Amino acid sequence: MTIHAQALLFDNDGTLVSSLASVNRCWTRWAVEYGITAEEFGRVELHGRPAAEIAADLLPAHVVPEAVARIEDLEVEDVPHGGVELLPGTRDLLAALPAERWAVVTSATRRLAEARLEAVGILPKTLIAADDITRGKPDPEPYLLAARTLGVDPAHCVVFEDAPAGLQAGRAAGMTTVALATTHRAHELTADLVVEDLSALSALVTDGGVEISVRP
């Protein structure tokens, strides 16, 4: 299977990098600080959603701004402690792409996303973060903004995601979706293509864009 695209849009956490160790440490500490029980915490979908939306699901509205600032501080401060690492295939695939052909589209804040990306040596020319949008994934707004920023028709974009919320956002944006089974089982993911991780894919840059193929 070969997918033809003019732009490639990558989620970050769970797609390009793994930050699960850091996320678990920081959110567990955050929940304790704000008196949130494990049962309450377990009822909320965390992965692939902006922290502001998660906090709003768990806390009174007047506490949310302070709580969002707190989790951002905890996660940024945790980056140097080894909680972020590149996922297989990330470096090779990105190295094959012209800078203007791809973007990172993350539910993290810009400050946190840049800290995590810098820690593993990834410097995207285009980064869409939680600060840039009003509605997070599964709303299509983040991916539509990325397409607009790159100057590419959404129909010619491919979204790479590990979370159901992100894949839903990509589909709603009218884009081709590639799911990575890094944080969810393959059968839990709905996409045009499902692979284990980015190491399963190769990219060929042509005059017309980029051809993404599954390695034999």
C-alpha positions as CSV (number, residue, x, y, z in Angstrom):
1,M,0.0,0.0,0.0
2,T,1.3,3.4,-1.0
3,I,-0.2,6.7,0.3
4,H,0.4,9.9,-1.7
5,A,0.5,13.1,0.2
6,Q,1.6,16.7,0.0
7,A,2.0,17.1,3.7
8,L,2.5,14.8,6.7
9,L,1.0,15.8,10.1
10,F,2.3,14.0,13.1
11,D,0.9,13.8,16.6
12,N,3.8,14.0,19.1
13,D,3.3,11.9,22.3
14,G,2.8,8.3,21.4
15,T,3.6,8.9,17.7
16,L,7.1,10.6,17.5
17,V,8.1,10.2,21.1
18,S,7.1,8.2,24.2
19,S,6.5,10.2,27.3
20,L,4.4,7.7,29.2
21,A,6.8,7.5,32.1
22,S,6.8,11.2,32.5
23,V,3.1,11.6,32.0
24,N,2.3,8.9,34.6
25,R,4.6,10.5,37.2
26,C,3.3,14.0,36.7
27,W,-0.4,13.4,36.4
28,T,-0.3,11.0,39.4
29,R,1.3,13.7,41.5
30,W,-1.1,16.4,40.2
31,A,-4.1,14.3,41.0
32,V,-2.9,13.8,44.6
33,E,-2.3,17.6,45.0
34,Y,-5.8,18.4,43.8
35,G,-7.5,15.6,45.8
36,I,-8.7,13.6,42.8
37,T,-9.3,10.0,43.6
38,A,-8.0,7.1,41.4
39,E,-11.6,6.3,40.5
40,E,-12.4,9.8,39.4
41,F,-9.1,9.9,37.4
42,G,-9.9,6.6,35.8
43,R,-13.1,7.8,34.3
44,V,-11.5,10.5,32.2
45,E,-9.9,10.0,28.8
46,L,-6.4,11.4,29.1
47,H,-4.5,10.4,26.0
48,G,-4.5,12.8,23.1
49,R,-6.5,15.6,24.8
50,P,-5.4,19.0,26.0
51,A,-4.7,19.4,29.7
52,A,-7.2,22.2,30.0
53,E,-10.0,19.8,28.9
54,I,-8.9,17.1,31.2
55,A,-8.7,19.5,34.2
56,A,-12.2,20.8,33.3
57,D,-13.6,17.3,33.5
58,L,-12.2,16.8,37.0
59,L,-12.2,20.2,38.8
60,P,-14.5,23.2,39.4
61,A,-14.1,25.9,36.8
62,H,-12.5,28.4,39.1
63,V,-9.6,26.0,39.8
64,V,-8.9,25.0,36.3
65,P,-6.5,27.7,35.2
66,E,-4.3,27.2,38.2
67,A,-4.4,23.4,37.8
68,V,-3.5,23.6,34.1
69,A,-0.5,25.8,34.9
70,R,0.5,23.4,37.6
71,I,0.5,20.3,35.4
72,E,2.4,22.1,32.7
73,D,5.1,23.1,35.2
74,L,5.3,19.5,36.5
75,E,5.6,18.0,33.0
76,V,8.2,20.6,31.7
77,E,10.3,20.2,34.9
78,D,10.2,16.4,34.5
79,V,11.6,16.3,30.9
80,P,15.3,16.3,31.9
81,H,14.6,13.3,34.2
82,G,14.5,10.7,31.4
83,G,10.8,10.4,30.8
84,V,10.9,11.2,27.0
85,E,12.4,9.0,24.3
86,L,12.2,8.7,20.5
87,L,9.9,5.9,19.2
88,P,11.2,3.5,16.6
89,G,11.5,5.0,13.1
90,T,10.9,8.6,14.1
91,R,14.3,10.0,13.3
92,D,14.7,8.1,9.9
93,L,11.3,9.1,8.6
94,L,11.5,12.8,9.6
95,A,15.1,13.0,8.1
96,A,13.7,11.9,4.7
97,L,11.2,14.8,4.6
98,P,11.7,18.4,3.5
99,A,10.9,20.7,6.5
100,E,8.0,22.4,4.6
101,R,6.3,19.0,4.0
102,W,5.5,18.1,7.7
103,A,4.3,19.5,11.0
104,V,3.8,18.4,14.5
105,V,0.2,18.7,15.8
106,T,0.0,18.1,19.5
107,S,-2.5,18.5,22.4
108,A,0.4,19.6,24.6
109,T,1.1,23.3,25.2
110,R,3.8,24.8,23.1
111,R,6.1,25.2,26.1
112,L,5.8,21.5,26.9
113,A,5.9,20.2,23.3
114,E,9.1,22.2,22.6
115,A,10.7,20.9,25.7
116,R,10.0,17.3,24.8
117,L,11.0,17.7,21.2
118,E,14.2,19.5,22.0
119,A,15.1,16.7,24.5
120,V,15.2,14.2,21.6
121,G,16.6,16.5,19.0
122,I,13.5,17.2,16.8
123,L,13.0,20.7,15.6
124,P,9.9,21.0,13.4
125,K,9.5,24.1,11.2
126,T,5.8,24.0,11.9
127,L,4.3,23.2,15.3
128,I,0.6,23.4,16.2
129,A,0.1,23.2,20.0
130,A,-2.8,23.6,22.4
131,D,-2.1,27.3,22.7
132,D,-3.0,27.8,19.0
133,I,-6.5,26.3,19.0
134,T,-9.8,26.8,20.7
135,R,-11.1,23.2,20.4
136,G,-8.7,20.2,20.9
137,K,-8.8,16.7,19.4
138,P,-11.1,15.0,18.5
139,D,-12.2,18.3,16.9
140,P,-10.6,18.7,13.5
141,E,-9.4,22.3,14.3
142,P,-5.8,21.4,15.1
143,Y,-5.2,19.5,11.9
144,L,-7.1,22.0,9.7
145,L,-4.9,24.7,11.2
146,A,-1.8,22.7,10.4
147,A,-2.9,22.2,6.7
148,R,-3.7,25.9,6.4
149,T,-0.3,26.8,7.9
150,L,1.5,24.6,5.4
151,G,-0.7,25.8,2.6
152,V,-1.9,22.3,1.7
153,D,-5.5,21.1,0.9
154,P,-6.6,18.9,3.9
155,A,-7.5,16.2,1.4
156,H,-3.8,16.0,0.5
157,C,-2.6,15.6,4.1
158,V,-1.9,12.4,6.0
159,V,-2.3,12.3,9.8
160,F,-0.1,10.0,11.9
161,E,-1.7,9.2,15.3
162,D,-1.7,6.7,18.2
163,A,-4.8,7.9,20.0
164,P,-8.5,7.4,19.0
165,A,-9.2,11.1,19.6
166,G,-6.5,12.2,17.2
167,L,-7.5,9.7,14.5
168,Q,-11.1,11.0,14.9
169,A,-9.8,14.5,14.4
170,G,-7.9,13.6,11.3
171,R,-10.9,11.9,9.8
172,A,-13.1,14.9,10.6
173,A,-10.6,17.1,8.8
174,G,-11.0,15.0,5.7
175,M,-7.5,13.6,5.8
176,T,-6.0,10.2,5.3
177,T,-5.2,8.6,8.7
178,V,-2.3,6.3,9.7
179,A,-2.7,4.7,13.2
180,L,0.3,3.6,15.2
181,A,-0.3,0.8,17.7
182,T,2.1,2.2,20.3
183,T,-0.3,3.0,23.1
184,H,-3.5,1.2,22.0
185,R,-4.0,-2.2,20.5
186,A,-4.4,-2.3,16.7
187,H,-8.1,-3.4,16.9
188,E,-8.9,-0.3,19.0
189,L,-7.8,2.0,16.2
190,T,-9.8,3.1,13.2
191,A,-7.7,4.4,10.3
192,D,-6.9,4.0,6.6
193,L,-3.7,2.2,7.6
194,V,-2.6,0.6,11.0
195,V,1.0,-0.2,11.6
196,E,3.1,-1.0,14.7
197,D,5.1,2.3,14.6
198,L,6.9,4.6,12.2
199,S,9.7,2.1,11.6
200,A,7.1,0.1,9.5
201,L,7.0,3.0,6.9
202,S,9.3,4.6,4.3
203,A,9.0,8.0,2.6
204,L,9.9,8.9,-1.0
205,V,9.9,12.6,-1.8
206,T,8.8,13.3,-5.4
207,D,8.0,16.4,-7.4
208,G,4.3,15.9,-6.5
209,G,4.8,15.4,-2.8
210,V,5.6,12.4,-0.7
211,E,4.9,8.7,-1.2
212,I,4.5,6.8,2.1
213,S,4.9,3.0,1.8
214,V,4.8,0.0,4.2
215,R,8.2,-1.6,4.3
216,P,8.2,-5.2,3.0
